[in-house]
């Protein structure tokens, strides 16, 4: 009886052992591929490797925006970067900001985001049940491609001087905001672009509502008497007046198309040169009618008004220049001294630069070149002329 029990138990154990052996063979041989893939899925993780974002430099390679390591992910995976402007609010509206997702949000950080950001890489890391990572077990990986550095045309020292002068000017005038531009008329390089109130990308704080906006390209306003330079150029180019010719200032009051035009200081008969020097609205309203409306429109358009300059900054406005078909009986006379037309500060600066350089409208340039991490220039953005607007 005892032997029978031993045989039965032995048979039972043999069956169990054979069953276990069959299961092991099934798992390790027949289904090995499936379980290997399942294990890999559970223990190997694909991580994105963030590239280093390119820096922003001024024309003399002074750093305007750099990266700062703020933390590392568990297992020393993707590096998280925070953007820092070493010079604080200097040119803050121009430089812009980067969001928490690493994408540019404002200014050049937004407009040049694709090249600054670079290309993500990736790698596979193996981890255990406690989520401890083992970097030496990478299965496959692709290196991240760092972003390019951008070299601007801005001169940070001149930018600082311009901002200080602008702040004093705005405060002295009791104004709420102001814009100042410094442009090289021969290259179109923007050497300084200042906006007040200032905006500090480091803190995202400012002293006024919408101070993060770059008013140099976003603000649209009636240029007023500064526009008389354009009217003067058109009249002289068409040989419809000479600097010595005289005009009647009507003692400071003149009626045209049912509306009274006034000068701040009443004047009688003065030369065209003095009409410009004294900024006589009346003289300009009268003399502008010597131009055919279509001809005047052509000159205004040629100087870059009513269209974007293509400077390469976000949210640029084109201003407003009505077609001749929409002009009233007084439009031509009022455009002559900068009313019934709107422009951006940058448009006015580039138009004045065309007069200063001898008649060539230049495309405004804010980006000078691109360079890699070794400082090698990989792409240049040379100065570009748009068209000749006057002889």
Secondary structure, 3 states (H helix, E strand, C coil): CHHHHHHHHHHHHHHHHHHHHHHHHHHHHHCHHHHHHHHHHHHEEEEEECCCCCCEECCCCCEEEEEEEEEECCCCCCEEEEEECCCCCCCHHHHCCECCCCCECCHHHHHCHHHHHCECEEEEEEECCCCCEEHHHCCCEECCECCCEEEECCCHHHHHHHHHHHHHHHHHHCCCCEEEEEECCCCCEEEEEEEECCEECCCCEECCCCCCCCHHHHCCECCHHHHHHHHHHHHHHCCCCCCCCEEECHHHEEEECCEEEECCCCCCEEEHHHHHHCCCHHHHHHHHHHCCHHHHHHHHHHCCCCCCCCCCCCCCCCCECCCHHHCCCCHHHHHCCCCCCEECHHHHHHHHHHHHCCCEEECCECEEEEECCCCCEEEECCCCEEEECCC
